[in-house]
Amino acid sequence: MNEFDDSDAFEAAAIPLSRRAMAARPMPYLDGLNPAQRLAVETLDGPVLMLAGAGTGKTRALTARIAHLISTGAARPNEILAVTFTNKAAREMKNRVGSLLGQAVEGMPWLGTFHAICVRLLRRHAELVGLKSNFTILDTDDQIRLLKQVIRAAGIDDKRWPARQLAGIIDHWKNRAWRPDAVPAAEASAFNDRGIPLYAAYQQRLLDLNACDFGDLLLHVVTIFQKHPDVLAQYHRWFRYILVDEYQDTNVAQYMWLRLLAAGHQNICCVGDDDQSIYGWRGAEVGNILRFEKDFPGAEVIRLEQNYRSTAHILAAASGVIRGNQGRLGKTLWTQAEGGEKVRLIGHWDGEEEARWIGEEIEAMGQGTRGMRPFGLDDCAILVRASHQMRAFEDRFLTIGLPYRVIGGPRFYERQEIRDAMAYFRLVTSAEDDLAFERIVNTPKRGLGDKAQQKIQIAAREAGIPLKEGARRLVEAKQITGKGAAALRALVEGLDRWAMMLRAPDANHVEIAQVILDESGYTAMWQNDKSPEAPGRLENLKELVKALEGFENLQGFLEHVALVMDNEAGNSGPQVSIMTLHAAKGLEFPAVFLPGWEDGLFPSQRSMDESGLTGLEEERRLAYVGITRAEEVCTISFAGNRRVYGQWQSQLPSRFVDELPEDHVEVLTPPGLYGGQGAPAARSSLDDRASRADVYNSPGWKRLQESQSRPRPMHQPKESLTSVIDLDAVSSFTMGERVFHQKFGYGAVAGIEGDKLEVDFERAGTKHVVARFLRPAAAADDPPF
């Protein structure tokens, strides 16, 4: 404890200004604040919740509050604990405070991320949890390696029960501040009923190694505060004021840590927006901000509602959607700015048409031909719900030479799983591709270590043959033994078999590509991977196989990707930004496109299946975040058809489309999306307008047609390679025949165009559907046995 007291006195003495001297400073940082912001800055004592909507200047208010604490003498810099979620945010906060005070801020040692601050605290008191002050912090790879040792020591097959799955379980428990002896009985079945004892064994191994993982940084400090009230009391005196940014993103452990620290004086100011809580999948608890007033009775709740980013139409659209959530504190964003574009809503025949239209629209907006000011590429962003949606846009943009960047992750064709799959495809089409062989020979794991792979390299080099043939010779000569030999033989034979399948006259390269991924074990590798990224990687692989449908063969597709990626290399000029909605939080763009607003895609069916109403409300918050990224123009789009798992499926517009306020939306949907003048099965009049051919007179539709000689029905043949509508196919149905559709019910065939039919449905009106979705009505009436 003496170390703490000494450093306390030393750091306090290092502050040159007295509180009286600081209080004499002028307060220019208050200039320009609106009344709500100023109230949030000047309400210093007691618990304060700064409920800050998107674009309402919460960072300015938060930094001004810190400057006010220092300037008025309420606290010295070293007596303020300010917590952020990223190092970038911490640096920005410190720089802004210095700018507001007119000088660099020194002596603010407690401004940083949760983990950075907890590292400092834990090093001071490491012995209280069985560690030494020089403990090491394991990264993810080290953590997985240690967990594998623990699993094997328990006699468990780590292939069947992978370490990555256990790591996710333990991380979840640590996020909820559960030590091994405090994990609830309801969790006892985790990891085949062995999760809790393995967690205990893992924690002991960490202590033996004088190490901890990232989850321990908070967990250990919470434990210290709970078990050693004298230590906690000293920090109550040390931190006179606590400020927390992005409070809606805190997990249970962070919440407990903050409550323990604020329990003395309760001078805590939490800044956040419950409507932007979108990280529940990684442990964030929106309930932390929702129950702030219960946790801190008498708390002052200050709503920042004046928006400085978006037009009134965009704000109204966002408010209309988020109003559907029950679990929220409630606020209404408004702006003094007048005018602006309404939120634009457009439906497309399919996903490829959606990507094509957005590319054309971005180019037109850049030329100022849409009745708006010109928008540069850097002004435009495309925000998708899932990363696999990026493929259609990347393919289209690469084809037409439209520069783009992917924010928050690699480009689609640069992702690990895509590169691995493409290596398999390259090796099947060209057995001499040694780089591809090196990439996949032990992916997934085949028991081929460095020595075995080196043997293959030497054998191939000495014989002057490709690595694949070198591997074949070693297997036949039995120079590679054990489990790796059998797996290598299976790989070589598989490559031969897949190549023969591709050479067959009636070869279907799309189906063969799926066979390659399945029989190689690559698909299963990601199916067995329990990391949070695995489902997304599987979706990306499905999207890759889907992309093959636009090409005559596998070789043509590989050449296309190689050429367009090479053409794109080194582009550093203006670029369109593409990212997921999660990656977009905190960003803003003049023009935003929100594609894929269809039920099942957005809101995500997986999220709703796994979390029910909670998942749906988080999806709605994602929609709110997406809309509020737009400053001037927001365009929402959906497709009437998408290919899912290799099959066409009719899509319904997202339920969030129904929640958009009609007065603030301009419908751009061209005629023919769902066909005719019949009313579709819409849930709202806006949905109806967006799905029907009755919008010729809208200003948006007129602007959309400026560069075209006449309106083009969305179901006509497309020029691009990725066209997926086969107009030469012959339908097995006849005019007037009674048919049945899984979603739309019974109807009669009113028109035939290749394999696409116009059907007058009894309940859903007239629609265009692909023939494979229909059954003869008599067959639908048959009993299911």
ZIGI-V621016 format. One record per residue. N is the residue number from 0. SS is DSSP state (h for helix, s for strand, l for the rest). OMEGA is omega in whole degrees, -180 to 180 (999 if undefined). Layout:
BEGIN
<<N/SS/OMEGA> <N/SS/OMEGA>>
END
This chain:
BEGIN
<<0/l/-179> <1/h/180> <2/h/179> <3/h/-176> <4/h/-180> <5/h/-178> <6/h/177> <7/h/-178> <8/h/-178> <9/h/-177> <10/h/178> <11/h/-179> <12/h/-178> <13/l/-180> <14/l/-170> <15/l/-173> <16/l/173> <17/l/178> <18/h/-179> <19/h/180> <20/h/-180> <21/h/-178> <22/h/-178> <23/l/-177> <24/l/173> <25/l/-175> <26/l/-179> <27/h/-179> <28/h/178> <29/h/-178> <30/l/176> <31/l/177> <32/l/174> <33/l/-175> <34/h/-179> <35/h/179> <36/h/-179> <37/h/177> <38/h/180> <39/h/180> <40/h/-172> <41/h/177> <42/l/-170> <43/l/-171> <44/l/179> <45/l/-178> <46/l/180> <47/s/172> <48/s/177> <49/s/-178> <50/s/-168> <51/s/177> <52/l/-180> <53/l/175> <54/l/-176> <55/l/176> <56/l/-177> <57/h/179> <58/h/177> <59/h/-180> <60/h/-178> <61/h/-179> <62/h/177> <63/h/178> <64/h/178> <65/h/178> <66/h/-179> <67/h/177> <68/h/-178> <69/h/-175> <70/h/-179> <71/l/-179> <72/l/178> <73/l/179> <74/l/170> <75/l/180> <76/h/-177> <77/h/179> <78/h/-179> <79/s/174> <80/s/-180> <81/s/-172> <82/s/177> <83/s/179> <84/l/-179> <85/l/176> <86/h/179> <87/h/179> <88/h/180> <89/h/178> <90/h/-180> <91/h/-179> <92/h/-178> <93/h/180> <94/h/-179> <95/h/179> <96/h/178> <97/h/179> <98/h/-179> <99/h/-179> <100/h/178> <101/l/178> <102/l/179> <103/l/-180> <104/l/177> <105/l/175> <106/l/173> <107/l/-174> <108/l/-174> <109/l/172> <110/s/-177> <111/s/180> <112/s/176> <113/h/-175> <114/h/-179> <115/h/179> <116/h/-179> <117/h/175> <118/h/-180> <119/h/-180> <120/h/-176> <121/h/179> <122/h/177> <123/h/-171> <124/h/-174> <125/h/-176> <126/h/-179> <127/h/176> <128/h/175> <129/l/179> <130/l/170> <131/l/-174> <132/l/180> <133/l/-179> <134/l/177> <135/s/179> <136/s/-178> <137/l/171> <138/l/-174> <139/h/-179> <140/h/178> <141/h/179> <142/h/180> <143/h/180> <144/h/180> <145/h/179> <146/h/176> <147/h/179> <148/h/-180> <149/h/-179> <150/h/-180> <151/h/179> <152/h/179> <153/l/179> <154/l/-178> <155/l/177> <156/l/-176> <157/l/172> <158/l/179> <159/l/180> <160/l/-172> <161/l/-179> <162/h/-178> <163/h/178> <164/h/179> <165/h/179> <166/h/178> <167/h/179> <168/h/-179> <169/h/177> <170/h/178> <171/h/-180> <172/h/180> <173/h/176> <174/h/179> <175/l/177> <176/l/178> <177/l/170> <178/l/-178> <179/h/-179> <180/h/-177> <181/h/179> <182/l/-177> <183/l/180> <184/h/180> <185/h/-180> <186/h/-172> <187/l/-177> <188/l/-177> <189/h/177> <190/h/178> <191/h/179> <192/h/-177> <193/l/-173> <194/h/-175> <195/h/178> <196/h/177> <197/h/176> <198/h/179> <199/h/180> <200/h/179> <201/h/180> <202/h/178> <203/h/178> <204/h/178> <205/h/178> <206/h/179> <207/h/-179> <208/l/-174> <209/l/-176> <210/s/173> <211/s/175> <212/l/-175> <213/h/179> <214/h/-179> <215/h/-175> <216/h/176> <217/h/-176> <218/h/-179> <219/h/-179> <220/h/176> <221/h/179> <222/h/180> <223/h/-179> <224/h/-179> <225/h/-174> <226/h/-177> <227/l/-177> <228/h/179> <229/h/177> <230/h/-180> <231/h/-179> <232/h/178> <233/h/179> <234/h/172> <235/h/178> <236/h/-176> <237/h/-177> <238/l/-179> <239/l/-179> <240/s/-180> <241/s/176> <242/s/-177> <243/s/177> <244/l/178> <245/l/-175> <246/h/-179> <247/h/-178> <248/h/-178> <249/l/173> <250/l/-174> <251/h/-179> <252/h/178> <253/h/178> <254/h/-180> <255/h/180> <256/h/-180> <257/h/-179> <258/h/179> <259/h/-178> <260/h/-177> <261/h/-173> <262/l/-178> <263/l/-175> <264/l/-178> <265/l/175> <266/l/-178> <267/s/177> <268/s/180> <269/s/-179> <270/s/180> <271/s/-179> <272/l/-179> <273/h/180> <274/h/178> <275/h/176> <276/l/-172> <277/l/-176> <278/l/179> <279/h/-179> <280/h/177> <281/h/170> <282/l/-179> <283/l/-178> <284/l/179> <285/l/179> <286/h/179> <287/h/-179> <288/h/-179> <289/h/-178> <290/l/-178> <291/h/-178> <292/h/176> <293/h/180> <294/h/-178> <295/l/-179> <296/l/-179> <297/l/-179> <298/l/176> <299/s/177> <300/s/-177> <301/s/-177> <302/s/172> <303/s/-174> <304/l/179> <305/s/-175> <306/l/-180> <307/l/-172> <308/l/-165> <309/l/176> <310/l/-180> <311/h/179> <312/h/180> <313/h/180> <314/h/179> <315/h/178> <316/h/179> <317/h/179> <318/h/179> <319/h/-180> <320/h/-173> <321/h/179> <322/l/179> <323/l/179> <324/l/179> <325/l/-176> <326/l/178> <327/l/-179> <328/l/174> <329/l/174> <330/l/-179> <331/l/179> <332/l/178> <333/s/-180> <334/l/175> <335/l/-179> <336/l/-179> <337/l/176> <338/l/-180> <339/l/-179> <340/l/169> <341/l/174> <342/s/-176> <343/s/-178> <344/s/-179> <345/s/175> <346/s/-179> <347/s/179> <348/s/179> <349/s/-177> <350/h/179> <351/h/177> <352/h/178> <353/h/180> <354/h/-180> <355/h/-179> <356/h/-179> <357/h/176> <358/h/179> <359/h/-179> <360/h/178> <361/h/178> <362/h/180> <363/h/179> <364/h/177> <365/h/179> <366/l/179> <367/l/-177> <368/l/180> <369/l/-180> <370/l/179> <371/l/175> <372/l/177> <373/l/177> <374/l/176> <375/l/-180> <376/h/179> <377/h/179> <378/h/-169> <379/s/178> <380/s/175> <381/s/-175> <382/s/-176> <383/s/179> <384/l/-177> <385/l/-174> <386/h/-178> <387/h/177> <388/h/-177> <389/h/-173> <390/h/-177> <391/h/-180> <392/h/179> <393/h/178> <394/h/-178> <395/h/-177> <396/h/177> <397/h/-179> <398/h/-177> <399/h/177> <400/l/178> <401/l/-176> <402/l/179> <403/s/174> <404/s/174> <405/s/-179> <406/l/177> <407/l/180> <408/l/179> <409/l/173> <410/l/-175> <411/h/-175> <412/h/176> <413/h/-179> <414/l/-176> <415/h/-175> <416/h/179> <417/h/178> <418/h/178> <419/h/-179> <420/h/179> <421/h/177> <422/h/175> <423/h/-178> <424/h/179> <425/h/-177> <426/h/178> <427/h/-180> <428/h/-179> <429/l/-176> <430/l/-178> <431/l/-176> <432/l/-176> <433/h/179> <434/h/178> <435/h/180> <436/h/180> <437/h/-177> <438/h/-170> <439/h/-173> <440/l/179> <441/l/177> <442/l/3> <443/l/-176> <444/l/178> <445/l/-180> <446/l/-180> <447/l/-179> <448/l/-178> <449/h/-178> <450/h/-180> <451/h/-180> <452/h/177> <453/h/176> <454/h/-180> <455/h/180> <456/h/-177> <457/h/-179> <458/h/-179> <459/h/-178> <460/h/-179> <461/h/-178> <462/h/180> <463/l/-178> <464/l/178> <465/l/-179> <466/h/-180> <467/h/179> <468/h/175> <469/h/177> <470/h/180> <471/h/-178> <472/h/180> <473/h/179> <474/h/-179> <475/h/179> <476/l/180> <477/l/178> <478/l/169> <479/l/-172> <480/l/177> <481/l/-178> <482/h/-179> <483/h/-179> <484/h/-180> <485/h/-179> <486/h/179> <487/h/177> <488/h/-180> <489/h/179> <490/h/-179> <491/h/179> <492/h/178> <493/h/179> <494/h/177> <495/h/-176> <496/h/-179> <497/h/178> <498/h/177> <499/h/179> <500/h/-179> <501/h/-178> <502/h/-180> <503/l/-177> <504/l/-177> <505/l/-175> <506/l/174> <507/l/-172> <508/h/179> <509/h/179> <510/h/-179> <511/h/178> <512/h/178> <513/h/178> <514/h/180> <515/h/-178> <516/h/-178> <517/h/-174> <518/h/177> <519/l/-177> <520/l/-176> <521/h/177> <522/h/-179> <523/h/179> <524/h/-179> <525/h/175> <526/h/180> <527/h/179> <528/l/-175> <529/l/179> <530/l/179> <531/l/-177> <532/l/-172> <533/h/179> <534/h/178> <535/h/179> <536/h/177> <537/h/176> <538/h/179> <539/h/178> <540/h/177> <541/h/179> <542/h/178> <543/h/179> <544/h/178> <545/h/-179> <546/h/-179> <547/h/-175> <548/h/-179> <549/h/-176> <550/l/-176> <551/l/-178> <552/l/-177> <553/h/-180> <554/h/179> <555/h/179> <556/h/-180> <557/h/178> <558/h/179> <559/h/-178> <560/h/-179> <561/h/-177> <562/h/-176> <563/h/179> <564/h/178> <565/h/180> <566/h/-175> <567/h/-173> <568/l/173> <569/l/180> <570/l/-179> <571/l/180> <572/l/178> <573/l/-176> <574/l/171> <575/s/178> <576/s/175> <577/s/-179> <578/s/174> <579/s/177> <580/h/179> <581/h/-179> <582/h/-176> <583/h/-176> <584/l/-179> <585/l/-180> <586/l/177> <587/l/-177> <588/s/177> <589/s/-178> <590/s/-176> <591/s/174> <592/s/-179> <593/s/-178> <594/l/172> <595/l/179> <596/l/179> <597/s/179> <598/l/-178> <599/s/174> <600/l/174> <601/l/8> <602/l/-179> <603/s/179> <604/h/180> <605/h/180> <606/h/180> <607/h/179> <608/h/-175> <609/h/-172> <610/h/176> <611/h/-178> <612/h/178> <613/h/179> <614/h/180> <615/h/-179> <616/h/176> <617/h/175> <618/h/179> <619/h/176> <620/h/176> <621/h/178> <622/h/178> <623/h/178> <624/h/-179> <625/h/-179> <626/h/-175> <627/l/172> <628/l/-174> <629/s/177> <630/s/-173> <631/s/-175> <632/s/177> <633/s/-179> <634/s/179> <635/s/-179> <636/s/176> <637/s/180> <638/s/179> <639/s/-179> <640/s/173> <641/s/176> <642/s/-178> <643/s/-178> <644/l/177> <645/l/-179> <646/s/176> <647/s/175> <648/s/173> <649/s/-177> <650/l/172> <651/l/177> <652/s/179> <653/l/174> <654/h/178> <655/h/175> <656/h/179> <657/h/-173> <658/l/177> <659/l/179> <660/l/-173> <661/h/-176> <662/h/-176> <663/h/-177> <664/s/175> <665/s/-177> <666/s/-179> <667/l/-170> <668/l/177> <669/l/-180> <670/l/171> <671/l/-177> <672/l/178> <673/l/170> <674/l/168> <675/l/178> <676/l/179> <677/l/-178> <678/l/177> <679/l/180> <680/l/-176> <681/l/180> <682/l/179> <683/l/180> <684/h/177> <685/h/176> <686/h/180> <687/h/-179> <688/h/-178> <689/h/-176> <690/h/-175> <691/l/-179> <692/l/-178> <693/l/-173> <694/l/-179> <695/l/-172> <696/l/-180> <697/l/179> <698/h/-180> <699/h/180> <700/h/179> <701/h/179> <702/h/-179> <703/h/-175> <704/l/-175> <705/l/-176> <706/l/-179> <707/l/-178> <708/l/179> <709/l/177> <710/l/179> <711/l/177> <712/l/-175> <713/l/-176> <714/l/177> <715/l/-179> <716/l/179> <717/l/-177> <718/l/-170> <719/l/179> <720/l/-175> <721/l/177> <722/l/-176> <723/l/-180> <724/l/-177> <725/l/-178> <726/l/179> <727/l/-180> <728/l/-178> <729/l/179> <730/l/177> <731/l/-180> <732/l/-179> <733/l/180> <734/l/178> <735/l/-177> <736/l/179> <737/s/-175> <738/s/180> <739/s/177> <740/s/-174> <741/l/-178> <742/l/-170> <743/l/176> <744/s/-175> <745/s/177> <746/s/-179> <747/s/-180> <748/s/-178> <749/s/180> <750/s/-178> <751/s/177> <752/s/-174> <753/l/179> <754/l/179> <755/s/-173> <756/s/169> <757/s/-174> <758/s/173> <759/s/-179> <760/s/-176> <761/l/-177> <762/l/-171> <763/l/-179> <764/s/-177> <765/s/-180> <766/s/170> <767/s/-179> <768/s/177> <769/s/-172> <770/h/-176> <771/h/179> <772/h/-174> <773/s/172> <774/s/171> <775/s/-176> <776/h/-180> <777/h/179> <778/h/179> <779/h/-179> <780/h/-178> <781/l/176> <782/l/-174> <783/l/175> <784/l/999>>
END
